[in-house]
């Protein structure tokens, strides 16, 4: 996307070169016209060299930019030798050609580099006017202002263009990755998932050890289905989609239900909340058995993200959690409640013997 900028700089150099030659022809009364035409010749050769050099990615860099600035300053500082006494309304021998280096710095380095180049060229221009006999009070600043505006604005637009190109490239990569994911998902659905479903069904029919193999195949089938179904969307820098982390807990006995829109949280918050959910599911396996059905629900409302873990276990007797904490067993107290409270959230545990357990974890969406 930078190529149009360099072409524009090339056109500006050529047009400015023609303008500088026209000024020299019209002037007629310069002290050393021969030196002036020598400077115009150097400008022409350098214009041709930079048009080629800036069109090649390998040459485009600070060595070329510094050389460009030195040649521009050399031609500009030759103005007193060409013109003699500097008239108040006169342009330097380079005319507007000296702005080419400023534009090149802005395109390559952004608005700060453009402003730095404008300052260098402006100081050179003001020096030539002072060396040509112009009084300090009469030094014009219009050219300096225009150079700064050109360098800053062109640099800023070039930076925006580079960012837009990067975003577009990322979007193209995501689209290509999504198409490839869909292609793989179709292949997996037509082969691996069907085989796992067959193993599960036959294992249940045969019974015995085959039933356990069938159960494991069913869990892997459910996990694989979630994996090929999930299509994570890009998150802002430093953030994460909680849905992606929660989907990893899906299995034959754990059902994960998340909204269609992203649940964007700070990356550290999302990881800690997902770890708390994992600790809750570990408690279900430890206290209720690996085949106990469990559900994970996630939602967002009014800037609060809430994740609920439910199971069909025997429930928690009243006072059991307090006694466990007093005995040093801190599964719920630290792995779940401690994590969520550190995030500025709250944990609510609802349970009764014979009715299962529900753990609701809520955290603010912003830190």
Secondary structure, 3 states (H helix, E strand, C coil): CCHHHHHHHHHHHHHHHHHHHHHHHHHCCCCCHHHHHHHHHHHHHHHHHHHHHCCCCCCCCHHHHHHHHHHHHHHHHCHHHHHCCCCCCCCCCCHHHHHHHHHHHHHHHCHHHHHHHHHHHHHHHHHHHHHCCCCHHHCCCHHHHHHHHHHHHHHHHHHHHHHHHHHHHHHHHHHHHHHHHHHHHHHHHHCHHHHHHHHHHHHHHHCCHHHHHHHHHHHHHHHHHHHHHCCCCCCCCCEEEHHHHHHCCCCCCEEEECCCCCCEEEHHHHHHHHHHHHHHHHHHHHHHCCCCCEEEEEEEECCEEEEEEEECCCCCCCCHHHHHHHCCCCHHHHHHHHHHHHCCCEEEEEECCCCCEEEEEEEECCC
